[in-house]
Amino acid sequence: MPASKRGAPAVPPKPERAEDGVQELPLTHARAQLTTLIEDARERDLVTALTVRGRRKICLVTPEFYEAAIKALGRQT
């Protein structure tokens, strides 16, 4: 009998890298992987886009990335 039918926990999908280098993950799977996604941003400078029905809805970035983006846009926080 396959593991999924024996009550074994399903393996959550891993984020996939898009052509622009941003990793994408459906929002419905992000909660279970939030710690890993935060580590990816902080330690590997990876941006993660959380998606709904395949469309990016929000991105997880470091505070430094956010501040640099705000500065580049000439906005104040």
All heavy atoms as a GROMACS GRO file, in nm:
protein
  594
    1MET      N    1   0.085  -0.117   0.000
    1MET     CA    2   0.000   0.000   0.000
    1MET      C    3   0.090   0.123   0.000
    1MET      O    4   0.183   0.133   0.079
    1MET     CB    5  -0.090  -0.002   0.123
    1MET     CG    6  -0.187   0.114   0.127
    1MET     SD    7  -0.295   0.114   0.273
    1MET     CE    8  -0.385  -0.036   0.252
    2PRO      N    9   0.062   0.226  -0.084
    2PRO     CA   10   0.145   0.347  -0.088
    2PRO      C   11   0.142   0.420   0.046
    2PRO      O   12   0.044   0.414   0.120
    2PRO     CB   13   0.080   0.433  -0.197
    2PRO     CG   14  -0.004   0.340  -0.279
    2PRO     CD   15  -0.041   0.227  -0.187
    3ALA      N   16   0.251   0.492   0.076
    3ALA     CA   17   0.262   0.564   0.204
    3ALA      C   18   0.146   0.660   0.224
    3ALA      O   19   0.097   0.675   0.335
    3ALA     CB   20   0.394   0.638   0.210
    4SER      N   21   0.100   0.726   0.116
    4SER     CA   22  -0.008   0.824   0.131
    4SER      C   23  -0.138   0.758   0.175
    4SER      O   24  -0.221   0.821   0.238
    4SER     CB   25  -0.028   0.900   0.000
    4SER     OG   26  -0.066   0.810  -0.102
    5LYS      N   27  -0.156   0.630   0.146
    5LYS     CA   28  -0.278   0.561   0.186
    5LYS      C   29  -0.266   0.498   0.324
    5LYS      O   30  -0.363   0.456   0.380
    5LYS     CB   31  -0.314   0.454   0.083
    5LYS     CG   32  -0.355   0.517  -0.048
    5LYS     CD   33  -0.417   0.417  -0.139
    5LYS     CE   34  -0.461   0.487  -0.265
    5LYS     NZ   35  -0.551   0.409  -0.342
    6ARG      N   36  -0.143   0.492   0.378
    6ARG     CA   37  -0.122   0.436   0.511
    6ARG      C   38  -0.128   0.542   0.619
    6ARG      O   39  -0.100   0.516   0.733
    6ARG     CB   40   0.014   0.365   0.517
    6ARG     CG   41   0.012   0.231   0.448
    6ARG     CD   42   0.143   0.163   0.466
    6ARG     NE   43   0.228   0.209   0.356
    6ARG     CZ   44   0.360   0.211   0.359
    6ARG    NH1   45   0.426   0.174   0.465
    6ARG    NH2   46   0.429   0.252   0.256
    7GLY      N   47  -0.160   0.664   0.584
    7GLY     CA   48  -0.168   0.770   0.682
    7GLY      C   49  -0.038   0.845   0.704
    7GLY      O   50  -0.028   0.926   0.794
    8ALA      N   51   0.064   0.818   0.623
    8ALA     CA   52   0.190   0.890   0.634
    8ALA      C   53   0.167   1.035   0.589
    8ALA      O   54   0.088   1.061   0.500
    8ALA     CB   55   0.297   0.825   0.548
    9PRO      N   56   0.234   1.129   0.654
    9PRO     CA   57   0.216   1.268   0.616
    9PRO      C   58   0.263   1.292   0.472
    9PRO      O   59   0.362   1.236   0.428
    9PRO     CB   60   0.302   1.346   0.716
    9PRO     CG   61   0.394   1.246   0.775
    9PRO     CD   62   0.330   1.112   0.761
   10ALA      N   63   0.188   1.374   0.401
   10ALA     CA   64   0.225   1.408   0.263
   10ALA      C   65   0.344   1.502   0.267
   10ALA      O   66   0.357   1.586   0.356
   10ALA     CB   67   0.108   1.475   0.194
   11VAL      N   68   0.432   1.487   0.171
   11VAL     CA   69   0.549   1.573   0.161
   11VAL      C   70   0.504   1.704   0.096
   11VAL      O   71   0.447   1.703  -0.012
   11VAL     CB   72   0.658   1.506   0.074
   11VAL    CG1   73   0.776   1.599   0.056
   11VAL    CG2   74   0.701   1.375   0.136
   12PRO      N   75   0.527   1.817   0.166
   12PRO     CA   76   0.485   1.945   0.108
   12PRO      C   77   0.569   1.976  -0.015
   12PRO      O   78   0.686   1.940  -0.022
   12PRO     CB   79   0.510   2.045   0.220
   12PRO     CG   80   0.610   1.981   0.308
   12PRO     CD   81   0.591   1.834   0.295
   13PRO      N   82   0.509   2.045  -0.112
   13PRO     CA   83   0.586   2.078  -0.232
   13PRO      C   84   0.697   2.176  -0.199
   13PRO      O   85   0.684   2.258  -0.108
   13PRO     CB   86   0.482   2.142  -0.325
   13PRO     CG   87   0.375   2.191  -0.234
   13PRO     CD   88   0.374   2.098  -0.117
   14LYS      N   89   0.806   2.165  -0.270
   14LYS     CA   90   0.918   2.257  -0.251
   14LYS      C   91   0.896   2.377  -0.341
   14LYS      O   92   0.836   2.365  -0.447
   14LYS     CB   93   1.049   2.189  -0.286
   14LYS     CG   94   1.083   2.076  -0.191
   14LYS     CD   95   1.220   2.022  -0.218
   14LYS     CE   96   1.242   1.908  -0.121
   14LYS     NZ   97   1.374   1.899  -0.072
   15PRO      N   98   0.948   2.494  -0.298
   15PRO     CA   99   0.938   2.611  -0.386
   15PRO      C  100   1.009   2.583  -0.518
   15PRO      O  101   1.110   2.513  -0.522
   15PRO     CB  102   1.011   2.720  -0.309
   15PRO     CG  103   1.011   2.674  -0.167
   15PRO     CD  104   1.014   2.525  -0.173
   16GLU      N  105   0.955   2.637  -0.625
   16GLU     CA  106   1.016   2.621  -0.758
   16GLU      C  107   1.075   2.754  -0.801
   16GLU      O  108   1.015   2.858  -0.779
   16GLU     CB  109   0.911   2.575  -0.859
   16GLU     CG  110   0.858   2.436  -0.830
   16GLU     CD  111   0.761   2.388  -0.937
   16GLU    OE1  112   0.756   2.449  -1.045
   16GLU    OE2  113   0.691   2.291  -0.909
   17ARG      N  114   1.193   2.749  -0.863
   17ARG     CA  115   1.258   2.870  -0.911
   17ARG      C  116   1.197   2.912  -1.044
   17ARG      O  117   1.191   2.834  -1.138
   17ARG     CB  118   1.406   2.847  -0.938
   17ARG     CG  119   1.499   2.857  -0.825
   17ARG     CD  120   1.531   2.999  -0.778
   17ARG     NE  121   1.612   2.982  -0.661
   17ARG     CZ  122   1.740   3.010  -0.657
   17ARG    NH1  123   1.800   3.063  -0.759
   17ARG    NH2  124   1.808   2.986  -0.549
   18ALA      N  125   1.155   3.037  -1.052
   18ALA     CA  126   1.104   3.093  -1.177
   18ALA      C  127   1.223   3.144  -1.259
   18ALA      O  128   1.337   3.150  -1.211
   18ALA     CB  129   1.008   3.208  -1.147
   19GLU      N  130   1.198   3.180  -1.384
   19GLU     CA  131   1.304   3.227  -1.472
   19GLU      C  132   1.376   3.350  -1.418
   19GLU      O  133   1.494   3.371  -1.446
   19GLU     CB  134   1.249   3.257  -1.611
   19GLU     CG  135   1.210   3.132  -1.687
   19GLU     CD  136   1.159   3.164  -1.826
   19GLU    OE1  137   1.183   3.275  -1.876
   19GLU    OE2  138   1.095   3.075  -1.884
   20ASP      N  139   1.307   3.433  -1.340
   20ASP     CA  140   1.368   3.554  -1.286
   20ASP      C  141   1.446   3.529  -1.157
   20ASP      O  142   1.495   3.622  -1.094
   20ASP     CB  143   1.263   3.663  -1.264
   20ASP     CG  144   1.156   3.625  -1.164
   20ASP    OD1  145   1.160   3.514  -1.108
   20ASP    OD2  146   1.064   3.707  -1.144
   21GLY      N  147   1.458   3.403  -1.115
   21GLY     CA  148   1.536   3.369  -0.997
   21GLY      C  149   1.458   3.369  -0.868
   21GLY      O  150   1.509   3.330  -0.764
   22VAL      N  151   1.333   3.414  -0.872
   22VAL     CA  152   1.248   3.416  -0.753
   22VAL      C  153   1.189   3.276  -0.735
   22VAL      O  154   1.144   3.214  -0.830
   22VAL     CB  155   1.135   3.520  -0.769
   22VAL    CG1  156   1.036   3.512  -0.654
   22VAL    CG2  157   1.193   3.660  -0.780
   23GLN      N  158   1.194   3.226  -0.611
   23GLN     CA  159   1.129   3.098  -0.587
   23GLN      C  160   0.982   3.123  -0.557
   23GLN      O  161   0.947   3.221  -0.494
   23GLN     CB  162   1.198   3.016  -0.479
   23GLN     CG  163   1.203   3.073  -0.341
   23GLN     CD  164   1.274   2.980  -0.245
   23GLN    OE1  165   1.336   2.881  -0.281
   23GLN    NE2  166   1.267   3.012  -0.118
   24GLU      N  167   0.898   3.035  -0.608
   24GLU     CA  168   0.753   3.050  -0.592
   24GLU      C  169   0.696   2.930  -0.517
   24GLU      O  170   0.743   2.818  -0.534
   24GLU     CB  171   0.685   3.060  -0.728
   24GLU     CG  172   0.727   3.183  -0.806
   24GLU     CD  173   0.658   3.193  -0.941
   24GLU    OE1  174   0.610   3.090  -0.993
   24GLU    OE2  175   0.652   3.304  -0.994
   25LEU      N  176   0.595   2.959  -0.435
   25LEU     CA  177   0.530   2.854  -0.358
   25LEU      C  178   0.384   2.894  -0.339
   25LEU      O  179   0.355   3.008  -0.306
   25LEU     CB  180   0.598   2.840  -0.221
   25LEU     CG  181   0.546   2.729  -0.130
   25LEU    CD1  182   0.581   2.592  -0.187
   25LEU    CD2  183   0.604   2.744   0.009
   26PRO      N  184   0.292   2.800  -0.361
   26PRO     CA  185   0.151   2.832  -0.334
   26PRO      C  186   0.132   2.873  -0.189
   26PRO      O  187   0.188   2.812  -0.096
   26PRO     CB  188   0.078   2.702  -0.365
   26PRO     CG  189   0.168   2.630  -0.460
   26PRO     CD  190   0.307   2.666  -0.416
   27LEU      N  191   0.054   2.977  -0.168
   27LEU     CA  192   0.026   3.028  -0.034
   27LEU      C  193  -0.026   2.919   0.058
   27LEU      O  194   0.007   2.915   0.176
   27LEU     CB  195  -0.074   3.144  -0.044
   27LEU     CG  196  -0.110   3.215   0.085
   27LEU    CD1  197   0.013   3.273   0.152
   27LEU    CD2  198  -0.211   3.324   0.057
   28THR      N  199  -0.104   2.827   0.005
   28THR     CA  200  -0.162   2.721   0.088
   28THR      C  201  -0.056   2.629   0.149
   28THR      O  202  -0.083   2.561   0.247
   28THR     CB  203  -0.261   2.635   0.008
   28THR    OG1  204  -0.194   2.583  -0.108
   28THR    CG2  205  -0.382   2.716  -0.036
   29HIS      N  206   0.064   2.627   0.093
   29HIS     CA  207   0.172   2.542   0.145
   29HIS      C  208   0.277   2.621   0.222
   29HIS      O  209   0.368   2.562   0.278
   29HIS     CB  210   0.240   2.467   0.031
   29HIS     CG  211   0.149   2.378  -0.045
   29HIS    ND1  212   0.096   2.263   0.010
   29HIS    CD2  213   0.098   2.387  -0.169
   29HIS    CE1  214   0.016   2.205  -0.078
   29HIS    NE2  215   0.016   2.279  -0.187
   30ALA      N  216   0.265   2.752   0.225
   30ALA     CA  217   0.370   2.836   0.285
   30ALA      C  218   0.378   2.823   0.436
   30ALA      O  219   0.487   2.825   0.493
   30ALA     CB  220   0.349   2.982   0.246
   31ARG      N  221   0.265   2.811   0.504
   31ARG     CA  222   0.266   2.808   0.651
   31ARG      C  223   0.356   2.696   0.704
   31ARG      O  224   0.436   2.718   0.793
   31ARG     CB  225   0.126   2.790   0.706
   31ARG     CG  226   0.126   2.783   0.858
   31ARG     CD  227  -0.011   2.769   0.914
   31ARG     NE  228  -0.081   2.895   0.897
   31ARG     CZ  229  -0.204   2.916   0.937
   31ARG    NH1  230  -0.271   2.821   0.996
   31ARG    NH2  231  -0.262   3.032   0.919
   32ALA      N  232   0.345   2.579   0.647
   32ALA     CA  233   0.423   2.464   0.694
   32ALA      C  234   0.572   2.482   0.669
   32ALA      O  235   0.654   2.419   0.734
   32ALA     CB  236   0.374   2.337   0.626
   33GLN      N  237   0.607   2.572   0.576
   33GLN     CA  238   0.748   2.591   0.540
   33GLN      C  239   0.801   2.729   0.574
   33GLN      O  240   0.909   2.768   0.530
   33GLN     CB  241   0.763   2.566   0.390
   33GLN     CG  242   0.723   2.426   0.349
   33GLN     CD  243   0.741   2.403   0.202
   33GLN    OE1  244   0.848   2.428   0.149
   33GLN    NE2  245   0.637   2.358   0.135
   34LEU      N  246   0.728   2.805   0.654
   34LEU     CA  247   0.764   2.944   0.679
   34LEU      C  248   0.905   2.959   0.736
   34LEU      O  249   0.980   3.047   0.693
   34LEU     CB  250   0.661   3.010   0.771
   34LEU     CG  251   0.671   3.160   0.783
   34LEU    CD1  252   0.667   3.228   0.648
   34LEU    CD2  253   0.560   3.213   0.872
   35THR      N  254   0.943   2.875   0.830
   35THR     CA  255   1.078   2.885   0.888
   35THR      C  256   1.184   2.868   0.780
   35THR      O  257   1.280   2.945   0.773
   35THR     CB  258   1.097   2.780   0.999
   35THR    OG1  259   1.000   2.805   1.100
   35THR    CG2  260   1.236   2.788   1.058
   36THR      N  261   1.166   2.771   0.693
   36THR     CA  262   1.261   2.748   0.584
   36THR      C  263   1.263   2.865   0.488
   36THR      O  264   1.370   2.908   0.442
   36THR     CB  265   1.226   2.618   0.508
   36THR    OG1  266   1.230   2.510   0.601
   36THR    CG2  267   1.322   2.592   0.395
   37LEU      N  268   1.148   2.921   0.456
   37LEU     CA  269   1.140   3.034   0.364
   37LEU      C  270   1.211   3.157   0.422
   37LEU      O  271   1.280   3.230   0.350
   37LEU     CB  272   0.995   3.067   0.331
   37LEU     CG  273   0.916   2.955   0.262
   37LEU    CD1  274   0.771   2.995   0.246
   37LEU    CD2  275   0.978   2.917   0.129
   38ILE      N  276   1.197   3.178   0.552
   38ILE     CA  277   1.265   3.289   0.618
   38ILE      C  278   1.416   3.267   0.615
   38ILE      O  279   1.494   3.359   0.586
   38ILE     CB  280   1.214   3.307   0.761
   38ILE    CG1  281   1.070   3.359   0.757
   38ILE    CG2  282   1.304   3.401   0.841
   38ILE    CD1  283   0.999   3.357   0.891
   39GLU      N  284   1.460   3.144   0.641
   39GLU     CA  285   1.603   3.113   0.633
   39GLU      C  286   1.656   3.135   0.492
   39GLU      O  287   1.766   3.186   0.474
   39GLU     CB  288   1.629   2.969   0.676
   39GLU     CG  289   1.615   2.947   0.825
   39GLU     CD  290   1.627   2.801   0.863
   39GLU    OE1  291   1.647   2.714   0.774
   39GLU    OE2  292   1.615   2.772   0.983
   40ASP      N  293   1.578   3.097   0.391
   40ASP     CA  294   1.618   3.119   0.252
   40ASP      C  295   1.643   3.267   0.226
   40ASP      O  296   1.740   3.304   0.161
   40ASP     CB  297   1.511   3.068   0.155
   40ASP     CG  298   1.507   2.916   0.143
   40ASP    OD1  299   1.601   2.849   0.191
   40ASP    OD2  300   1.410   2.866   0.084
   41ALA      N  301   1.554   3.351   0.275
   41ALA     CA  302   1.568   3.496   0.255
   41ALA      C  303   1.690   3.550   0.331
   41ALA      O  304   1.773   3.620   0.274
   41ALA     CB  305   1.441   3.568   0.300
   42ARG      N  306   1.700   3.516   0.458
   42ARG     CA  307   1.806   3.572   0.543
   42ARG      C  308   1.945   3.518   0.509
   42ARG      O  309   2.042   3.592   0.508
   42ARG     CB  310   1.776   3.546   0.689
   42ARG     CG  311   1.657   3.624   0.741
   42ARG     CD  312   1.629   3.593   0.886
   42ARG     NE  313   1.748   3.604   0.968
   42ARG     CZ  314   1.782   3.711   1.040
   42ARG    NH1  315   1.704   3.815   1.040
   42ARG    NH2  316   1.890   3.711   1.114
   43GLU      N  317   1.956   3.390   0.484
   43GLU     CA  318   2.088   3.328   0.468
   43GLU      C  319   2.130   3.310   0.323
   43GLU      O  320   2.248   3.301   0.294
   43GLU     CB  321   2.090   3.194   0.541
   43GLU     CG  322   2.069   3.209   0.690
   43GLU     CD  323   2.054   3.076   0.762
   43GLU    OE1  324   2.080   2.970   0.700
   43GLU    OE2  325   2.014   3.077   0.880
   44ARG      N  326   2.034   3.304   0.232
   44ARG     CA  327   2.067   3.276   0.092
   44ARG      C  328   2.026   3.388  -0.003
   44ARG      O  329   2.039   3.376  -0.123
   44ARG     CB  330   2.001   3.145   0.048
   44ARG     CG  331   2.052   3.024   0.125
   44ARG     CD  332   1.972   2.898   0.089
   44ARG     NE  333   1.994   2.793   0.184
   44ARG     CZ  334   1.932   2.783   0.304
   44ARG    NH1  335   1.842   2.871   0.339
   44ARG    NH2  336   1.958   2.684   0.384
   45ASP      N  337   1.973   3.497   0.054
   45ASP     CA  338   1.925   3.611  -0.026
   45ASP      C  339   1.826   3.568  -0.134
   45ASP      O  340   1.826   3.622  -0.245
   45ASP     CB  341   2.041   3.688  -0.090
   45ASP     CG  342   2.117   3.769   0.012
   45ASP    OD1  343   2.054   3.819   0.107
   45ASP    OD2  344   2.240   3.784  -0.003
   46LEU      N  345   1.741   3.471  -0.101
   46LEU     CA  346   1.639   3.426  -0.195
   46LEU      C  347   1.508   3.499  -0.167
   46LEU      O  348   1.466   3.510  -0.052
   46LEU     CB  349   1.615   3.276  -0.183
   46LEU     CG  350   1.720   3.185  -0.244
   46LEU    CD1  351   1.686   3.038  -0.213
   46LEU    CD2  352   1.729   3.204  -0.392
   47VAL      N  353   1.446   3.547  -0.271
   47VAL     CA  354   1.313   3.607  -0.261
   47VAL      C  355   1.213   3.496  -0.290
   47VAL      O  356   1.228   3.420  -0.385
   47VAL     CB  357   1.297   3.722  -0.361
   47VAL    CG1  358   1.155   3.776  -0.358
   47VAL    CG2  359   1.398   3.832  -0.332
   48THR      N  360   1.110   3.487  -0.207
   48THR     CA  361   1.004   3.389  -0.228
   48THR      C  362   0.874   3.461  -0.257
   48THR      O  363   0.832   3.548  -0.180
   48THR     CB  364   0.984   3.298  -0.106
   48THR    OG1  365   1.106   3.229  -0.079
   48THR    CG2  366   0.874   3.196  -0.130
   49ALA      N  367   0.813   3.427  -0.370
   49ALA     CA  368   0.681   3.479  -0.404
   49ALA      C  369   0.577   3.376  -0.364
   49ALA      O  370   0.587   3.259  -0.402
   49ALA     CB  371   0.672   3.508  -0.553
   50LEU      N  372   0.480   3.418  -0.285
   50LEU     CA  373   0.370   3.330  -0.249
   50LEU      C  374   0.260   3.351  -0.352
   50LEU      O  375   0.226   3.465  -0.386
   50LEU     CB  376   0.321   3.362  -0.108
   50LEU     CG  377   0.431   3.354   0.001
   50LEU    CD1  378   0.371   3.383   0.137
   50LEU    CD2  379   0.501   3.221  -0.001
   51THR      N  380   0.209   3.240  -0.404
   51THR     CA  381   0.116   3.248  -0.515
   51THR      C  382  -0.023   3.195  -0.479
   51THR      O  383  -0.038   3.114  -0.388
   51THR     CB  384   0.169   3.167  -0.635
   51THR    OG1  385   0.181   3.029  -0.598
   51THR    CG2  386   0.306   3.218  -0.681
   52VAL      N  387  -0.120   3.243  -0.552
   52VAL     CA  388  -0.257   3.194  -0.546
   52VAL      C  389  -0.299   3.168  -0.689
   52VAL      O  390  -0.291   3.258  -0.774
   52VAL     CB  391  -0.351   3.296  -0.478
   52VAL    CG1  392  -0.495   3.247  -0.483
   52VAL    CG2  393  -0.308   3.323  -0.335
   53ARG      N  394  -0.336   3.045  -0.716
   53ARG     CA  395  -0.373   3.003  -0.852
   53ARG      C  396  -0.264   3.039  -0.954
   53ARG      O  397  -0.293   3.083  -1.064
   53ARG     CB  398  -0.506   3.064  -0.892
   53ARG     CG  399  -0.622   3.013  -0.810
   53ARG     CD  400  -0.755   3.064  -0.865
   53ARG     NE  401  -0.863   3.016  -0.782
   53ARG     CZ  402  -0.926   3.092  -0.692
   53ARG    NH1  403  -0.893   3.218  -0.674
   53ARG    NH2  404  -1.025   3.040  -0.622
   54GLY      N  405  -0.139   3.023  -0.911
   54GLY     CA  406  -0.026   3.045  -1.000
   54GLY      C  407   0.016   3.189  -1.019
   54GLY      O  408   0.112   3.217  -1.090
   55ARG      N  409  -0.051   3.284  -0.953
   55ARG     CA  410  -0.016   3.425  -0.966
   55ARG      C  411   0.047   3.475  -0.836
   55ARG      O  412  -0.002   3.446  -0.728
   55ARG     CB  413  -0.142   3.508  -0.998
   55ARG     CG  414  -0.200   3.468  -1.133
   55ARG     CD  415  -0.315   3.555  -1.171
   55ARG     NE  416  -0.264   3.691  -1.193
   55ARG     CZ  417  -0.341   3.797  -1.203
   55ARG    NH1  418  -0.472   3.785  -1.196
   55ARG    NH2  419  -0.290   3.916  -1.222
   56ARG      N  420   0.154   3.550  -0.850
   56ARG     CA  421   0.223   3.604  -0.734
   56ARG      C  422   0.133   3.704  -0.662
   56ARG      O  423   0.077   3.794  -0.722
   56ARG     CB  424   0.352   3.674  -0.775
   56ARG     CG  425   0.456   3.576  -0.826
   56ARG     CD  426   0.580   3.649  -0.871
   56ARG     NE  427   0.678   3.553  -0.921
   56ARG     CZ  428   0.796   3.588  -0.971
   56ARG    NH1  429   0.830   3.714  -0.976
   56ARG    NH2  430   0.878   3.495  -1.015
   57LYS      N  431   0.123   3.686  -0.531
   57LYS     CA  432   0.040   3.776  -0.450
   57LYS      C  433   0.122   3.860  -0.353
   57LYS      O  434   0.085   3.971  -0.320
   57LYS     CB  435  -0.066   3.697  -0.372
   57LYS     CG  436  -0.168   3.630  -0.463
   57LYS     CD  437  -0.244   3.732  -0.544
   57LYS     CE  438  -0.344   3.667  -0.635
   57LYS     NZ  439  -0.420   3.765  -0.712
   58ILE      N  440   0.234   3.805  -0.305
   58ILE     CA  441   0.319   3.877  -0.210
   58ILE      C  442   0.458   3.812  -0.211
   58ILE      O  443   0.470   3.694  -0.243
   58ILE     CB  444   0.257   3.875  -0.068
   58ILE    CG1  445   0.320   3.981   0.020
   58ILE    CG2  446   0.264   3.736  -0.007
   58ILE    CD1  447   0.236   4.017   0.140
   59CYS      N  448   0.560   3.890  -0.176
   59CYS     CA  449   0.696   3.838  -0.174
   59CYS      C  450   0.754   3.848  -0.034
   59CYS      O  451   0.731   3.947   0.037
   59CYS     CB  452   0.785   3.914  -0.270
   59CYS     SG  453   0.746   3.884  -0.442
   60LEU      N  454   0.830   3.749   0.002
   60LEU     CA  455   0.899   3.744   0.130
   60LEU      C  456   1.043   3.787   0.105
   60LEU      O  457   1.116   3.722   0.029
   60LEU     CB  458   0.895   3.602   0.186
   60LEU     CG  459   0.962   3.576   0.319
   60LEU    CD1  460   0.894   3.657   0.429
   60LEU    CD2  461   0.956   3.429   0.352
   61VAL      N  462   1.082   3.900   0.165
   61VAL     CA  463   1.217   3.955   0.147
   61VAL      C  464   1.272   3.996   0.283
   61VAL      O  465   1.199   4.010   0.380
   61VAL     CB  466   1.217   4.077   0.052
   61VAL    CG1  467   1.168   4.039  -0.087
   61VAL    CG2  468   1.136   4.192   0.108
   62THR      N  469   1.402   4.021   0.288
   62THR     CA  470   1.465   4.066   0.412
   62THR      C  471   1.434   4.214   0.435
   62THR      O  472   1.403   4.287   0.340
   62THR     CB  473   1.618   4.049   0.407
   62THR    OG1  474   1.668   4.131   0.301
   62THR    CG2  475   1.657   3.904   0.386
   63PRO      N  476   1.446   4.258   0.560
   63PRO     CA  477   1.428   4.402   0.587
   63PRO      C  478   1.528   4.488   0.508
   63PRO      O  479   1.494   4.596   0.461
   63PRO     CB  480   1.454   4.414   0.738
   63PRO     CG  481   1.426   4.278   0.792
   63PRO     CD  482   1.465   4.182   0.684
   64GLU      N  483   1.650   4.438   0.490
   64GLU     CA  484   1.750   4.512   0.414
   64GLU      C  485   1.709   4.529   0.268
   64GLU      O  486   1.726   4.636   0.210
   64GLU     CB  487   1.887   4.440   0.423
   64GLU     CG  488   1.946   4.437   0.562
   64GLU     CD  489   1.890   4.325   0.651
   64GLU    OE1  490   1.819   4.235   0.601
   64GLU    OE2  491   1.918   4.329   0.772
   65PHE      N  492   1.653   4.424   0.211
   65PHE     CA  493   1.605   4.431   0.073
   65PHE      C  494   1.493   4.533   0.062
   65PHE      O  495   1.491   4.616  -0.029
   65PHE     CB  496   1.557   4.292   0.027
   65PHE     CG  497   1.511   4.289  -0.116
   65PHE    CD1  498   1.596   4.244  -0.215
   65PHE    CD2  499   1.383   4.329  -0.153
   65PHE    CE1  500   1.555   4.239  -0.348
   65PHE    CE2  501   1.342   4.325  -0.284
   65PHE     CZ  502   1.428   4.281  -0.382
   66TYR      N  503   1.401   4.527   0.156
   66TYR     CA  504   1.287   4.620   0.157
   66TYR      C  505   1.335   4.765   0.169
   66TYR      O  506   1.292   4.852   0.093
   66TYR     CB  507   1.192   4.585   0.271
   66TYR     CG  508   1.083   4.687   0.290
   66TYR    CD1  509   0.973   4.688   0.204
   66TYR    CD2  510   1.090   4.782   0.391
   66TYR    CE1  511   0.873   4.783   0.220
   66TYR    CE2  512   0.990   4.876   0.407
   66TYR     CZ  513   0.882   4.876   0.320
   66TYR     OH  514   0.784   4.970   0.335
   67GLU      N  515   1.424   4.791   0.264
   67GLU     CA  516   1.476   4.927   0.283
   67GLU      C  517   1.548   4.977   0.159
   67GLU      O  518   1.533   5.094   0.120
   67GLU     CB  519   1.568   4.934   0.405
   67GLU     CG  520   1.496   4.912   0.537
   67GLU     CD  521   1.392   5.020   0.568
   67GLU    OE1  522   1.411   5.137   0.527
   67GLU    OE2  523   1.292   4.987   0.633
   68ALA      N  524   1.627   4.892   0.095
   68ALA     CA  525   1.698   4.930  -0.027
   68ALA      C  526   1.598   4.962  -0.140
   68ALA      O  527   1.618   5.057  -0.216
   68ALA     CB  528   1.794   4.820  -0.071
   69ALA      N  529   1.492   4.884  -0.148
   69ALA     CA  530   1.390   4.909  -0.250
   69ALA      C  531   1.320   5.041  -0.227
   69ALA      O  532   1.298   5.120  -0.321
   69ALA     CB  533   1.289   4.794  -0.253
   70ILE      N  534   1.285   5.069  -0.102
   70ILE     CA  535   1.220   5.195  -0.068
   70ILE      C  536   1.312   5.313  -0.102
   70ILE      O  537   1.270   5.413  -0.160
   70ILE     CB  538   1.180   5.197   0.081
   70ILE    CG1  539   1.068   5.095   0.107
   70ILE    CG2  540   1.137   5.336   0.126
   70ILE    CD1  541   0.940   5.120   0.031
   71LYS      N  542   1.439   5.300  -0.066
   71LYS     CA  543   1.536   5.406  -0.095
   71LYS      C  544   1.551   5.426  -0.246
   71LYS      O  545   1.554   5.540  -0.294
   71LYS     CB  546   1.671   5.370  -0.032
   71LYS     CG  547   1.773   5.478  -0.042
   71LYS     CD  548   1.900   5.442   0.032
   71LYS     CE  549   2.000   5.555   0.023
   71LYS     NZ  550   2.125   5.522   0.094
   72ALA      N  551   1.559   5.317  -0.321
   72ALA     CA  552   1.574   5.326  -0.467
   72ALA      C  553   1.452   5.393  -0.531
   72ALA      O  554   1.464   5.462  -0.632
   72ALA     CB  555   1.596   5.188  -0.526
   73LEU      N  556   1.336   5.374  -0.472
   73LEU     CA  557   1.214   5.434  -0.524
   73LEU      C  558   1.196   5.578  -0.477
   73LEU      O  559   1.103   5.647  -0.521
   73LEU     CB  560   1.092   5.350  -0.483
   73LEU     CG  561   1.081   5.212  -0.546
   73LEU    CD1  562   0.970   5.133  -0.482
   73LEU    CD2  563   1.058   5.225  -0.697
   74GLY      N  564   1.281   5.621  -0.384
   74GLY     CA  565   1.272   5.757  -0.332
   74GLY      C  566   1.154   5.778  -0.238
   74GLY      O  567   1.104   5.888  -0.225
   75ARG      N  568   1.112   5.673  -0.173
   75ARG     CA  569   0.999   5.681  -0.078
   75ARG      C  570   1.051   5.674   0.063
   75ARG      O  571   1.158   5.625   0.090
   75ARG     CB  572   0.901   5.566  -0.102
   75ARG     CG  573   0.837   5.567  -0.237
   75ARG     CD  574   0.738   5.456  -0.247
   75ARG     NE  575   0.681   5.450  -0.380
   75ARG     CZ  576   0.604   5.352  -0.421
   75ARG    NH1  577   0.576   5.252  -0.340
   75ARG    NH2  578   0.554   5.353  -0.542
   76GLN      N  579   0.966   5.719   0.155
   76GLN     CA  580   0.997   5.705   0.297
   76GLN      C  581   0.905   5.600   0.357
   76GLN      O  582   0.791   5.585   0.314
   76GLN     CB  583   0.977   5.836   0.370
   76GLN     CG  584   1.077   5.942   0.329
   76GLN     CD  585   1.059   6.069   0.410
   76GLN    OE1  586   0.964   6.081   0.486
   76GLN    NE2  587   1.149   6.163   0.391
   77THR      N  588   0.955   5.530   0.459
   77THR     CA  589   0.872   5.429   0.524
   77THR      C  590   0.790   5.491   0.634
   77THR      O  591   0.813   5.597   0.682
   77THR     CB  592   0.958   5.316   0.585
   77THR    OG1  593   1.054   5.372   0.673
   77THR    CG2  594   1.025   5.237   0.477
   0.00000   0.00000   0.00000
